[in-house]
Amino acid sequence: MPSENSLSYPVLFKQVQILDTDFSSNISETLADVFVDGDRQIHLNFDQSQIPANINIDPRSGVILGTGLIDLYSTSCEPGHESTETISELVQAAKNGGFTTVGILPNTQPAIDDIAALEFWRNVQQKHGNTLQPWGAITKGLEGKQLTDMSELADSVIGFTDGKAISNLLLVRRAMEYIRPLGKPIALFPQNPDLAGSGVIREGKWSIQYGMSGYPAAAETTALAALIELVRLTKAPTHFMRISTAQSVELMAQAKNDGLPVTASTTWLHLCHCDRDLENYDPNLRLMPPLGSESDRLALIAGIKSGAIDSIAIDHTPRAYEEKVVPFEVAPVGAIGLEFALPILWQNLVVTKLLTARELWQALSASPAKTLGLAQPQLATFFEPSLEWLVKNNAIASQSRNSNYMGRSLIGKIL
């Protein structure tokens, strides 16, 4: 089996499965020969005269060509923590994982809360292209106390979020009212901090068995219900981040049935793991919200299938080595994932027939594009579902290693 490094251009792929998530397209899920020229431009409907005599014919079978993947929200360590992961590493990690766009949370240092901070991101885009797209902060310094000048930021951001819970609901209402005429989404993390307390694992059977403080599902669902009522009041297009409970899926389904302008996402790890998987107390599975129960996991998958949950976010969160070599309860939350989310999701959801290939791709591509008001993604990502590779230090771009998949063999890789 050839490796991804053996590709040389121009190249001809034979009988590629086309996954075009544009429902108006008549080529979705068809098989076709695909020619990639020396400039790495993709050609589907080509004339044989375009094919050079020295063309490389790739021997692989079962290759998939899909639209570019879009990650709604992830963390950039630069500016502020470049020693954990640089912009260049983040951009390369995105490309390695098939992502053409990554939404950047405003929790950088300084926070993305004014025009001066956005100047940094304009320079990043001049150097690296438009792969990284910043979110603007809702509140100054992400402190949840004073609104930013959102009208000033609107033209340069994909939307507004603090990336964490805002407990002042009156402030959230005002933010919704200000954002609505700007034509940008607001993304909210539903959490009741008082109910969440110091919980580090979903409250239930496994929190008791593993002896860790529980995080009740109600910490999410009570906050989500209140925020949905604010959407009902303001009619502001609102995205709910990191949905993790079965009841939240039901709340989203009802809100959509009521015609409210809402969308929702869960993270890839919440679709692949549950609280039972914390038996080894791996700090790399310390997430916020914590992993749900197995019934929550299955409800989230069913929510993607039904449309109650629109998108799958990566929520790529690099951490320094020393931050994660501590006990589970005190480890900072978050894990990296841009470079291996697709193959792991494919094995957990498509191979097991919980989702179709198209449903998974839709949740990683066209649906997040729609949420952000972006154009329909173009065919850009070659994926070989059967290629086996080892997640080792020199196989990934990020210098961060906070993932429970490090050192493991995966099946499926972006070419």
N, C-alpha and C positions, 0 to 999 in steps of 0.2 A: 504494500500500500504506500503510495507516495506521500510525503509529508507536505505541509503547507509551504515549506521553504523551497520545494522543488518547482514551484510555479515560475515559469518564465514567459514573458509576453513578446509577441501576441500569442494568444492561446484560444483553442476551440474546445468548449465543453459539449459533450454529446448527451442528448436526451436529459436535459436539466428540468427539474420540476419547478415551475414558475408559481410563486406565491405572491400575487399582486393583491394587496388588501383594498384596492379600489373596487367597490362592488359594481361600478359601472363598466369595469373592464371585462373584455371577453377572453382574456388570456389567463385568468386566475386558475391555478392548479392544473395547467396544461403542461405537456412535455415539449421541449423545443431545444434545438441546438443554439448555443450562445457563443458569440465571438467577442473576445475582449482584445482590443487593439493595443498597440504599443504605448498609447497614452492612458491605458486602463479604462477606456470608454467602452461601455457595454452595448452590444448590438444584438437584437433579437431577429428582426426582419432584415436580413442582409442578403445581398447578391453574392453569388459565388466569386464574382470578379473582385470583391473586396478582400477575399481571403488570400494572404500572401503565400507564396510557394513554400516558405520555410516555417509555416505555422506549426506550433506545438499542439498536438491533440492530447488532451488530458485523458488518462485512462480510467479515471474514477467513474463509478456509477452511483446513482442515488443522490447526486448533488442538488441542492436547493438554491434557487435565486429568489430572494425576497426583497421587499421594500426596506429601506434603511430603518433601523431600530431607533426609537426615541425614548430616552429616560426622562421622566417628569422632574425628578429631583434627586440630586446627589450633592455631596460636600466637596468643596475645593479647599485644600489646606493652604494654598497660596492665594492671596497674601496672608502672612501671619505665621504659618507653620510649614514652611517649605521643606524642612528636614523630614517631615512625615511623608509628603508626596508633592511633587512639583506640578505646575501646569502642564509642562511637556509630558510628564509621565501620565497624567490624567487624560490628556488628549490621545496618547498612544493606547492607553488601556481601553478607551472608548472605541477606537478603531479596531483593536484586537477583538473586541466583543461584538462588533457589527453595528455599533451605535453611531449614527450620523449627527445626532443632536443630544446634548445632555443639559438639562436644566440645573443651574447652580444655585443652591440655597444661599441666602444672604448672610449666613453665619460665619463670614470671613472676618479677619481682623485687619483693617476696620470693617465693620458691617456695611453691606450695600444699602445704605440708607440716605445717601445724598448724591448730588451730581459729581462731586469730587471722587467718590468711590467708583462711580461708573466710568470715569476716565481710564482707570486701570483696565477695565474689561474691554473698552474700546481698543486699547493697545493690544490686549490679548487676541482679540478677533482679527486685528490687522496682521498679526504674526502667525496665528494658527487657523485662521478661517472661522467659520461660524459654528463649529462643533459645540462650543460652550456658550450657553445662553443664560444670563443672570436673571434671577428673581429679585425684585425689589422688596425691601423690608416694609412691613406694615407699620411698625413702631420704631422709633429712634433707638438705636442700640439694641434692638430686639428685647427691650425691657418691658414691653406691654403697658407703657404709661402714656406715651405721647405719639400721635400719628405723624408719620413722615409727610413730606410734601409730595404726595403721590402723583399729582398732575405734572410736576416737574420731572419725575422719574419715568413716567408712563411710556414715552417714546423709545426708551432704551432698555426696557425689561420685558420679559414674557408674561409677567403677572406679579402678584404681591403675596408674600407669605412671611411669617416669622419662623416657620419651620418647627415651631413648638406651640404649646397651648397658650392662649391668651385668656386669662381668667375673667377679665373685665368685659362682660357681655355688652355693656353700653358702648364701650370703645369699639368692639367688633361691629356693632350695628352702625356706628358712625363710619367706620372704614368701608363697610358694604355700600353705604349711601354715597360716599365719595368716589368709590371705585366704579360703580355701575356705569356712569356716563363715559368713563375712560375706555371702555371696550376691552378691558383686561380681566382675566379671572383672578379671584382671590382664593388662595389655598389655605385651608385650616386643618390643624391637627386636633381632633376631638379628644380632650382629656379633662377630667375633673381632678385637679391636683389633690384635693382633700381626700377623695376616695382612693386615688392611686397610692397616696402615702409613700411608704418606702418599699413598695412591692417590686420584686425583681423577676417573678415568675407568675404565670396565670394562676389565680386562686382556684384551688380544687384538689383533686386526688393527688396529683403529682407534687404540688407545692407542699402538701403535708408529708408525703413519702420522702421527698428530698430535703425536707427541713429548711425550706427557704420562705421568706415573707411573700405573701400572696398579693397579686394585683387583680382586683375584681374586674370582671367584664363590665360591670356597671360604671367603672371609671371612664370607659369609652362611650357606652351607649347613652348614659344620661347627658353627657356633653354633646353628643351628636344630635340627640333629640332637640336640645335647646337651640343648637346652631341651625338646624333645619327650620325651626320656627322663625328665626331671624331671616332666613332666606325667603320664607313665605311672606314676611313683612316687607322686605326691601326689594325682592325680585332680583337680587344681584347674582350674576353667574358665579357659582361657588364650587370649588373642588375640595373634597374631603380626603385627606392624606392618611395613609397607614391604617386603613380599616382592617380589623383583626378578629371580629366576633360575628357569630351567626346572626345575632339579633341586629347588629349594625347593617348586615346585608338586607335584612327585612325592612329596616328603616329606610334604607336607600331605595329599595324597590317601591315602597309606598310613596316616598317623596317624588320619584319619577312618575309614578301613576297619577299623582296629583298635578303633574305638569310643571313642577318646580325646575328652575335652571341649575340643576346639580349634576356633578360627576363625582366619581370616587375611584380611588386606587388602593391596592394592597401591595405589599412588597413581595419580592420573589421568595425570600426565605420563609415568609408566613405561608406560602403555598407548598413548600417543600419539607417543612419541619413542623413539629408540634411540641407541646410542653414535655411530653414523655421523653423526647430526645435529649433532655438536659441531664440525663443520668450521670454523665461524666463531668458535669459542672464546667463545660468548656466556655471560657469567657468570650469566645468569638461568637457564641450564640446568645450573648446578653444583648437584647434589643429593646427598643421602646417604640410601640408597646411590646411587652413580652410575647413570645410565641404563644398562640392559643391552643386550645384542645384539638384533638383529632377531628371532632365534629365541627369545630370552627373552621379548620383547614378545608374540610370537604365542602362546607357551606360557602367559603370564599371561592372555591373552584366552580361550584354551581352558580355563584353570583356572576362570575365572568361569563359563563355559558349563557346565562339568561339576560345579561346586560345590566344587571343591578350594579355590578362592579365593572367599570369601563377599562381600566388599565392596570398593568403590572409595573411598578416602579422598582428600580434597583436600590435606591437610597444608599449608594456607595459611600461609605464613611471610613476613610483611612484612620488608623490609630498607630502611634509609635509602639515599638516592641515592648518597651517597659510598661506601657499603660495596660497591656493585656496579659502580662505574666503576673497577675494578682488574683486573689480569690474572686469567684463569680460575682458575689454580692457587691463588691466594691469596684469592679471593672467598669470603665466607661462603656456606654452602649454603642453599637454599630459594628458593621463588617464591610469589607470590600466585596465587589461582586461583578463589576462591569465586564470583566474578561471571561467569566465562566457561567454567568447566569443563564444564557440561552441553552447551552448543552444540558445543564442540570434540570432546567424546566422541561426541556424536550424529553429527557429520560423519565422524569417524574410524572409528567402530564400527558404527553403525546404517545409515548411508547405504551403507557398504561391505559390509553384510550379514555382518560378523563376529559381531555380536550382534543379537538382536532388540530391539525397543524395550522389551519387557517385561523381558528379561534385564538390560539396562542399568539400567532404573529400579529393578528389584529390588536390584541391587548398590549403588544410591545411596540407597535408602529402607528397604524392609522388612528387608533383611539386616543393615544396621548397627543398626537398632532392636532386632532379635532379639539381636545380640551384646551390646548394652548393657542388655538386659532391659526395654526400653521398650515401650509399647503399640504396636499396629499403627498406622502413620501414617495420618492422614486425608487425603482428597482436598483439596488446598490450592494446587497449583502449576499455573498456566496457562503453557504453553510453545508458542511458534510456531516450528516448525522452519525455516521459509522466510524469516523476517524478517532482513534484512541490516543490520548496524550496525558502526560504526567504534569500536574500542577506543582512545578518546582520553581526555585528562585529565578533561574534564567529563562523561564517560559512565560513570565508575566512582566508587564511594564512597570507596575507600581513597586516602589520600594517598601510599601506597607505589606504586612503578611497576616493581618487580622482576619483570617477566614478559616473555618473548620475544614475547608477543602484543600488546604495546603498539604502537599505530599500525597495526595490521592490521585488515582487514575480516573479520568473522565472520558466519556464517549460522546463525540460531537465537537466540531470546532469550526470557527469562522476561517474561511480561506482568504 
